[in-house]
Amino acid sequence: MKSFRADLHVHTVLSPCAEVEMIPPLIVQEALERDIRLIAITDHNATGNIRAVMEAAKGTDLTVLPGMELQTREEVHLLCLFECLEQAEAWQKVVDSILPDRSNNPDFFGEQFIVDASGEFIRREERLLIVSAAIGLDEAAVQVQAMGGFAIPAHVDRKAFSLIANLGLVPPGFEALEISRHLKPADAASRYPQIRGYPLIQSGDVHRLEEFLGVCEFHIEAPTLGEIRLALKSAENRALFLLP
């Protein structure tokens, strides 16, 4: 088995709440400097910068998984991770069809930039991204899985946009949950009994470079979504450790 330190919740300048420093070459550089070898790009309701980050990571030791942080009808954030870019782009078409047609106000919400692998500006995303899609949490998870992806409720301990804050429970069917950087894994089950028995990942929810966390260490054969799922189940000698 090989060890991969990972952060599976990383935003780019396409997310209006992310800093302008979150461009592909700086994301790759920062991850590598922190000995992180596996990341997922998970912009709000969007996948437009994933290809650029993948291209920026070519020739390095960093693997970039395609993903999205979907905001569901319940205003719950759901990490949607995929094995390949084609799956994520197919999911984007679904999400585009169920997002409200509202224009972004950059002065209020922040800019939404699509960039190339070097971080150069290509265009603005004019549609507001930080808004709820017209799909429920359960249905979104089912559709993501049917498309070959993996759905993980994000930062379940947060006071906003989380399962516990918005629903008070964890619906059945999820294979793993994400906790925020603000919760010690050892305290998670005692503080939030609803999450007992679920495998946990911990991510930086990275909106600025200093927020990379990289405390998930996967012992897997290769940095793929399939191997990650085995590690979360502690199956076939795969494992996940949350570093202190």
Contacts in CASP RR format, 6 or more apart in sequence:
PFRMAT RR
TARGET T0000
AUTHOR 0000-0000-0000
METHOD contacts of the structure
MODEL  1
MKSFRADLHVHTVLSPCAEVEMIPPLIVQEALERDIRLIAITDHNATGNI
RAVMEAAKGTDLTVLPGMELQTREEVHLLCLFECLEQAEAWQKVVDSILP
DRSNNPDFFGEQFIVDASGEFIRREERLLIVSAAIGLDEAAVQVQAMGGF
AIPAHVDRKAFSLIANLGLVPPGFEALEISRHLKPADAASRYPQIRGYPL
IQSGDVHRLEEFLGVCEFHIEAPTLGEIRLALKSAENRALFLLP
1 219 0 8 1.000
1 220 0 8 1.000
1 221 0 8 1.000
1 237 0 8 1.000
1 238 0 8 1.000
1 239 0 8 1.000
2 219 0 8 1.000
2 220 0 8 1.000
2 221 0 8 1.000
2 222 0 8 1.000
3 217 0 8 1.000
3 218 0 8 1.000
3 219 0 8 1.000
4 37 0 8 1.000
4 38 0 8 1.000
4 63 0 8 1.000
4 217 0 8 1.000
4 218 0 8 1.000
4 220 0 8 1.000
4 223 0 8 1.000
5 34 0 8 1.000
5 35 0 8 1.000
5 36 0 8 1.000
5 37 0 8 1.000
5 38 0 8 1.000
5 214 0 8 1.000
5 215 0 8 1.000
5 216 0 8 1.000
5 217 0 8 1.000
5 243 0 8 1.000
6 36 0 8 1.000
6 37 0 8 1.000
6 38 0 8 1.000
6 39 0 8 1.000
6 40 0 8 1.000
6 214 0 8 1.000
6 216 0 8 1.000
6 217 0 8 1.000
6 218 0 8 1.000
6 223 0 8 1.000
6 228 0 8 1.000
7 31 0 8 1.000
7 36 0 8 1.000
7 38 0 8 1.000
7 39 0 8 1.000
7 40 0 8 1.000
7 203 0 8 1.000
7 204 0 8 1.000
7 206 0 8 1.000
7 212 0 8 1.000
7 213 0 8 1.000
7 214 0 8 1.000
7 216 0 8 1.000
8 38 0 8 1.000
8 39 0 8 1.000
8 40 0 8 1.000
8 42 0 8 1.000
8 65 0 8 1.000
8 79 0 8 1.000
8 81 0 8 1.000
8 152 0 8 1.000
8 178 0 8 1.000
8 201 0 8 1.000
8 203 0 8 1.000
8 216 0 8 1.000
9 40 0 8 1.000
9 42 0 8 1.000
9 69 0 8 1.000
9 79 0 8 1.000
9 154 0 8 1.000
9 155 0 8 1.000
9 178 0 8 1.000
9 203 0 8 1.000
9 204 0 8 1.000
9 205 0 8 1.000
9 206 0 8 1.000
10 27 0 8 1.000
10 39 0 8 1.000
10 40 0 8 1.000
10 41 0 8 1.000
10 42 0 8 1.000
10 204 0 8 1.000
10 206 0 8 1.000
10 212 0 8 1.000
11 17 0 8 1.000
11 18 0 8 1.000
11 22 0 8 1.000
11 41 0 8 1.000
11 42 0 8 1.000
11 43 0 8 1.000
11 44 0 8 1.000
11 69 0 8 1.000
11 205 0 8 1.000
11 206 0 8 1.000
11 207 0 8 1.000
12 18 0 8 1.000
12 22 0 8 1.000
12 23 0 8 1.000
12 24 0 8 1.000
12 27 0 8 1.000
12 41 0 8 1.000
12 43 0 8 1.000
12 49 0 8 1.000
12 52 0 8 1.000
12 53 0 8 1.000
12 115 0 8 1.000
13 19 0 8 1.000
13 20 0 8 1.000
13 22 0 8 1.000
13 23 0 8 1.000
13 49 0 8 1.000
13 111 0 8 1.000
13 112 0 8 1.000
13 113 0 8 1.000
13 115 0 8 1.000
14 43 0 8 1.000
14 44 0 8 1.000
14 46 0 8 1.000
14 48 0 8 1.000
14 49 0 8 1.000
14 112 0 8 1.000
14 113 0 8 1.000
14 114 0 8 1.000
14 125 0 8 1.000
14 129 0 8 1.000
15 22 0 8 1.000
15 43 0 8 1.000
15 44 0 8 1.000
15 46 0 8 1.000
15 69 0 8 1.000
15 112 0 8 1.000
15 129 0 8 1.000
15 130 0 8 1.000
15 207 0 8 1.000
16 44 0 8 1.000
16 104 0 8 1.000
16 106 0 8 1.000
16 109 0 8 1.000
16 110 0 8 1.000
16 111 0 8 1.000
16 112 0 8 1.000
16 129 0 8 1.000
16 130 0 8 1.000
17 44 0 8 1.000
17 109 0 8 1.000
17 110 0 8 1.000
17 130 0 8 1.000
17 207 0 8 1.000
18 43 0 8 1.000
18 207 0 8 1.000
18 208 0 8 1.000
19 207 0 8 1.000
19 208 0 8 1.000
19 209 0 8 1.000
20 111 0 8 1.000
20 113 0 8 1.000
21 208 0 8 1.000
21 209 0 8 1.000
22 206 0 8 1.000
22 207 0 8 1.000
22 208 0 8 1.000
22 209 0 8 1.000
23 115 0 8 1.000
23 119 0 8 1.000
24 49 0 8 1.000
24 52 0 8 1.000
24 53 0 8 1.000
24 55 0 8 1.000
24 56 0 8 1.000
24 57 0 8 1.000
24 115 0 8 1.000
24 116 0 8 1.000
24 117 0 8 1.000
24 118 0 8 1.000
24 119 0 8 1.000
25 56 0 8 1.000
25 117 0 8 1.000
25 118 0 8 1.000
25 119 0 8 1.000
26 209 0 8 1.000
27 39 0 8 1.000
27 53 0 8 1.000
27 56 0 8 1.000
27 209 0 8 1.000
28 53 0 8 1.000
28 56 0 8 1.000
28 57 0 8 1.000
28 60 0 8 1.000
28 62 0 8 1.000
30 209 0 8 1.000
30 212 0 8 1.000
31 37 0 8 1.000
31 39 0 8 1.000
31 62 0 8 1.000
31 212 0 8 1.000
32 60 0 8 1.000
32 61 0 8 1.000
32 62 0 8 1.000
34 212 0 8 1.000
34 214 0 8 1.000
36 62 0 8 1.000
36 212 0 8 1.000
36 214 0 8 1.000
37 61 0 8 1.000
37 62 0 8 1.000
37 63 0 8 1.000
37 223 0 8 1.000
38 62 0 8 1.000
38 63 0 8 1.000
38 65 0 8 1.000
38 218 0 8 1.000
38 223 0 8 1.000
39 62 0 8 1.000
39 63 0 8 1.000
39 64 0 8 1.000
39 65 0 8 1.000
40 64 0 8 1.000
40 65 0 8 1.000
40 66 0 8 1.000
40 67 0 8 1.000
40 79 0 8 1.000
40 81 0 8 1.000
41 47 0 8 1.000
41 49 0 8 1.000
41 50 0 8 1.000
41 53 0 8 1.000
41 64 0 8 1.000
41 65 0 8 1.000
41 66 0 8 1.000
41 67 0 8 1.000
42 67 0 8 1.000
42 68 0 8 1.000
42 69 0 8 1.000
42 79 0 8 1.000
42 80 0 8 1.000
42 81 0 8 1.000
43 49 0 8 1.000
43 50 0 8 1.000
43 68 0 8 1.000
43 69 0 8 1.000
43 129 0 8 1.000
44 68 0 8 1.000
44 69 0 8 1.000
44 71 0 8 1.000
44 129 0 8 1.000
44 130 0 8 1.000
45 68 0 8 1.000
45 69 0 8 1.000
45 70 0 8 1.000
45 71 0 8 1.000
45 95 0 8 1.000
45 99 0 8 1.000
45 129 0 8 1.000
45 130 0 8 1.000
45 131 0 8 1.000
45 133 0 8 1.000
46 68 0 8 1.000
46 92 0 8 1.000
46 112 0 8 1.000
46 125 0 8 1.000
46 129 0 8 1.000
47 66 0 8 1.000
47 67 0 8 1.000
47 68 0 8 1.000
47 85 0 8 1.000
47 88 0 8 1.000
47 89 0 8 1.000
47 91 0 8 1.000
47 92 0 8 1.000
48 92 0 8 1.000
48 114 0 8 1.000
48 125 0 8 1.000
49 114 0 8 1.000
49 115 0 8 1.000
50 64 0 8 1.000
50 66 0 8 1.000
50 67 0 8 1.000
50 85 0 8 1.000
50 88 0 8 1.000
51 85 0 8 1.000
52 115 0 8 1.000
52 116 0 8 1.000
52 117 0 8 1.000
52 119 0 8 1.000
53 64 0 8 1.000
53 117 0 8 1.000
54 64 0 8 1.000
54 66 0 8 1.000
54 85 0 8 1.000
55 116 0 8 1.000
55 117 0 8 1.000
56 117 0 8 1.000
56 118 0 8 1.000
56 119 0 8 1.000
57 63 0 8 1.000
57 64 0 8 1.000
63 223 0 8 1.000
65 81 0 8 1.000
65 82 0 8 1.000
65 83 0 8 1.000
65 223 0 8 1.000
65 225 0 8 1.000
66 81 0 8 1.000
66 82 0 8 1.000
66 84 0 8 1.000
66 85 0 8 1.000
66 87 0 8 1.000
66 88 0 8 1.000
66 89 0 8 1.000
67 79 0 8 1.000
67 80 0 8 1.000
67 81 0 8 1.000
67 82 0 8 1.000
67 88 0 8 1.000
68 79 0 8 1.000
68 80 0 8 1.000
68 88 0 8 1.000
68 91 0 8 1.000
68 92 0 8 1.000
68 95 0 8 1.000
69 77 0 8 1.000
69 78 0 8 1.000
69 79 0 8 1.000
69 80 0 8 1.000
69 154 0 8 1.000
70 77 0 8 1.000
70 78 0 8 1.000
70 79 0 8 1.000
70 80 0 8 1.000
70 95 0 8 1.000
70 133 0 8 1.000
70 135 0 8 1.000
70 140 0 8 1.000
71 77 0 8 1.000
71 78 0 8 1.000
71 130 0 8 1.000
71 131 0 8 1.000
71 132 0 8 1.000
71 133 0 8 1.000
71 161 0 8 1.000
72 78 0 8 1.000
72 132 0 8 1.000
72 133 0 8 1.000
72 135 0 8 1.000
72 136 0 8 1.000
72 137 0 8 1.000
72 140 0 8 1.000
73 132 0 8 1.000
73 133 0 8 1.000
73 134 0 8 1.000
73 135 0 8 1.000
73 136 0 8 1.000
73 137 0 8 1.000
74 132 0 8 1.000
74 136 0 8 1.000
74 137 0 8 1.000
74 166 0 8 1.000
74 167 0 8 1.000
75 132 0 8 1.000
75 160 0 8 1.000
75 161 0 8 1.000
75 166 0 8 1.000
76 137 0 8 1.000
76 153 0 8 1.000
76 161 0 8 1.000
76 162 0 8 1.000
76 163 0 8 1.000
76 166 0 8 1.000
76 167 0 8 1.000
77 153 0 8 1.000
77 154 0 8 1.000
77 155 0 8 1.000
77 161 0 8 1.000
77 162 0 8 1.000
78 137 0 8 1.000
78 140 0 8 1.000
78 141 0 8 1.000
78 144 0 8 1.000
78 151 0 8 1.000
78 152 0 8 1.000
78 153 0 8 1.000
78 154 0 8 1.000
79 151 0 8 1.000
79 152 0 8 1.000
79 153 0 8 1.000
79 154 0 8 1.000
79 178 0 8 1.000
80 88 0 8 1.000
80 91 0 8 1.000
80 140 0 8 1.000
80 144 0 8 1.000
80 149 0 8 1.000
80 150 0 8 1.000
80 151 0 8 1.000
81 149 0 8 1.000
81 150 0 8 1.000
81 151 0 8 1.000
81 152 0 8 1.000
81 225 0 8 1.000
81 228 0 8 1.000
82 88 0 8 1.000
82 91 0 8 1.000
82 144 0 8 1.000
82 147 0 8 1.000
82 148 0 8 1.000
82 149 0 8 1.000
82 150 0 8 1.000
82 225 0 8 1.000
83 148 0 8 1.000
83 149 0 8 1.000
83 224 0 8 1.000
83 225 0 8 1.000
83 226 0 8 1.000
87 147 0 8 1.000
87 148 0 8 1.000
87 149 0 8 1.000
90 147 0 8 1.000
91 143 0 8 1.000
91 144 0 8 1.000
91 147 0 8 1.000
94 143 0 8 1.000
95 133 0 8 1.000
98 133 0 8 1.000
98 134 0 8 1.000
98 135 0 8 1.000
99 127 0 8 1.000
99 129 0 8 1.000
99 131 0 8 1.000
99 133 0 8 1.000
99 134 0 8 1.000
100 128 0 8 1.000
100 131 0 8 1.000
100 132 0 8 1.000
100 134 0 8 1.000
101 127 0 8 1.000
102 127 0 8 1.000
102 128 0 8 1.000
102 131 0 8 1.000
103 126 0 8 1.000
103 127 0 8 1.000
103 128 0 8 1.000
104 110 0 8 1.000
104 112 0 8 1.000
104 124 0 8 1.000
104 125 0 8 1.000
104 126 0 8 1.000
104 127 0 8 1.000
104 128 0 8 1.000
104 129 0 8 1.000
105 128 0 8 1.000
106 112 0 8 1.000
106 124 0 8 1.000
109 128 0 8 1.000
109 130 0 8 1.000
111 124 0 8 1.000
112 124 0 8 1.000
112 125 0 8 1.000
112 126 0 8 1.000
112 129 0 8 1.000
113 121 0 8 1.000
113 122 0 8 1.000
113 123 0 8 1.000
113 124 0 8 1.000
113 125 0 8 1.000
114 122 0 8 1.000
114 123 0 8 1.000
114 124 0 8 1.000
114 125 0 8 1.000
115 121 0 8 1.000
115 122 0 8 1.000
116 122 0 8 1.000
133 140 0 8 1.000
135 143 0 8 1.000
137 153 0 8 1.000
137 163 0 8 1.000
137 167 0 8 1.000
137 171 0 8 1.000
138 171 0 8 1.000
140 151 0 8 1.000
141 151 0 8 1.000
141 173 0 8 1.000
141 174 0 8 1.000
144 150 0 8 1.000
144 151 0 8 1.000
145 151 0 8 1.000
149 225 0 8 1.000
150 175 0 8 1.000
150 225 0 8 1.000
150 226 0 8 1.000
150 228 0 8 1.000
150 229 0 8 1.000
151 174 0 8 1.000
152 174 0 8 1.000
152 175 0 8 1.000
152 176 0 8 1.000
152 177 0 8 1.000
152 178 0 8 1.000
152 201 0 8 1.000
153 162 0 8 1.000
153 163 0 8 1.000
153 170 0 8 1.000
153 174 0 8 1.000
153 177 0 8 1.000
153 178 0 8 1.000
154 161 0 8 1.000
154 162 0 8 1.000
154 178 0 8 1.000
154 203 0 8 1.000
154 205 0 8 1.000
155 161 0 8 1.000
155 162 0 8 1.000
155 178 0 8 1.000
155 179 0 8 1.000
155 180 0 8 1.000
155 203 0 8 1.000
155 205 0 8 1.000
156 162 0 8 1.000
156 163 0 8 1.000
156 164 0 8 1.000
156 170 0 8 1.000
156 177 0 8 1.000
156 178 0 8 1.000
156 179 0 8 1.000
156 192 0 8 1.000
156 195 0 8 1.000
157 164 0 8 1.000
157 179 0 8 1.000
157 180 0 8 1.000
157 182 0 8 1.000
157 183 0 8 1.000
157 188 0 8 1.000
157 191 0 8 1.000
157 192 0 8 1.000
158 165 0 8 1.000
158 180 0 8 1.000
158 182 0 8 1.000
159 165 0 8 1.000
163 169 0 8 1.000
163 170 0 8 1.000
163 171 0 8 1.000
163 177 0 8 1.000
163 194 0 8 1.000
164 170 0 8 1.000
164 192 0 8 1.000
164 194 0 8 1.000
164 195 0 8 1.000
168 194 0 8 1.000
169 194 0 8 1.000
170 177 0 8 1.000
170 194 0 8 1.000
170 195 0 8 1.000
170 198 0 8 1.000
174 198 0 8 1.000
175 199 0 8 1.000
175 229 0 8 1.000
175 232 0 8 1.000
175 233 0 8 1.000
176 198 0 8 1.000
176 199 0 8 1.000
176 200 0 8 1.000
176 201 0 8 1.000
176 232 0 8 1.000
177 195 0 8 1.000
177 198 0 8 1.000
177 199 0 8 1.000
177 200 0 8 1.000
177 201 0 8 1.000
178 200 0 8 1.000
178 201 0 8 1.000
178 202 0 8 1.000
178 203 0 8 1.000
179 185 0 8 1.000
179 188 0 8 1.000
179 195 0 8 1.000
179 200 0 8 1.000
179 201 0 8 1.000
179 202 0 8 1.000
180 202 0 8 1.000
180 203 0 8 1.000
180 204 0 8 1.000
180 205 0 8 1.000
181 202 0 8 1.000
181 203 0 8 1.000
181 204 0 8 1.000
181 205 0 8 1.000
181 211 0 8 1.000
181 213 0 8 1.000
183 191 0 8 1.000
183 202 0 8 1.000
185 200 0 8 1.000
185 202 0 8 1.000
185 242 0 8 1.000
188 195 0 8 1.000
188 200 0 8 1.000
189 195 0 8 1.000
189 196 0 8 1.000
189 197 0 8 1.000
199 232 0 8 1.000
199 233 0 8 1.000
199 240 0 8 1.000
200 242 0 8 1.000
201 216 0 8 1.000
201 232 0 8 1.000
201 240 0 8 1.000
201 242 0 8 1.000
202 213 0 8 1.000
202 215 0 8 1.000
202 216 0 8 1.000
202 242 0 8 1.000
203 213 0 8 1.000
203 214 0 8 1.000
203 216 0 8 1.000
204 211 0 8 1.000
204 212 0 8 1.000
204 213 0 8 1.000
204 214 0 8 1.000
205 211 0 8 1.000
206 212 0 8 1.000
206 213 0 8 1.000
214 243 0 8 1.000
215 242 0 8 1.000
215 243 0 8 1.000
215 244 0 8 1.000
216 240 0 8 1.000
216 241 0 8 1.000
216 242 0 8 1.000
216 243 0 8 1.000
217 240 0 8 1.000
217 241 0 8 1.000
217 242 0 8 1.000
217 243 0 8 1.000
218 227 0 8 1.000
218 228 0 8 1.000
218 231 0 8 1.000
218 238 0 8 1.000
218 239 0 8 1.000
218 240 0 8 1.000
219 231 0 8 1.000
219 237 0 8 1.000
219 238 0 8 1.000
219 239 0 8 1.000
219 240 0 8 1.000
219 241 0 8 1.000
220 227 0 8 1.000
220 228 0 8 1.000
220 230 0 8 1.000
220 231 0 8 1.000
220 238 0 8 1.000
221 227 0 8 1.000
221 238 0 8 1.000
227 238 0 8 1.000
230 236 0 8 1.000
230 238 0 8 1.000
231 238 0 8 1.000
231 239 0 8 1.000
231 240 0 8 1.000
232 240 0 8 1.000
234 240 0 8 1.000
END
